[in-house]
């Protein structure tokens, strides 16, 4: 699989920078700094855009020619595909960061954590009301919400039969587990 240029997302900004420039020529260093690429990549970009050898064997390109070539590159489907791929990767990373944060969220510590893990149907915390048709949780803030919601989850895990009998009175509740 060919390497995808990492500078595609910077093309619109780079084009604007080069258009504002009053210099007629652009050299490798300007391309390198504007697009945030290595010397080698800047050299390849310049070659692709019609650069020629300048003073001191440096590589230079006419500014207007470079801008036109970069605009054409930006208009290609390859550039659009890479921009969409990059957006998907960024979105996935953001989701993973949110997940990692939620996994690190401390809900309770020490005795409060033990009490939470030991929650049972008959000992739901204050602010949690369970009726046969409704679950109501009163809370203030994320931490209290997580503690009270967690107590309900642990009560279901620890005391499922009692919860099932309360919610659906009948002969057999174990088949619903």
Secondary structure, DSSP 8 states (H G I E B T S, - for coil): -----TTGGGHHHHHHHHHH---SEEEHHHHHHHHT--HHHHHHHHHHTT-EE-GGG-EEEEHHHHHHHHHHHHHSHHHHHHHHHHHHHHHHHHHHHHHHHHHH-----HHHHHHHHT--GGG--TTEEEETTEEEE--SSHHHHHHHHHHHHHHHHHSHHHHHHHHS-SS--GGG-
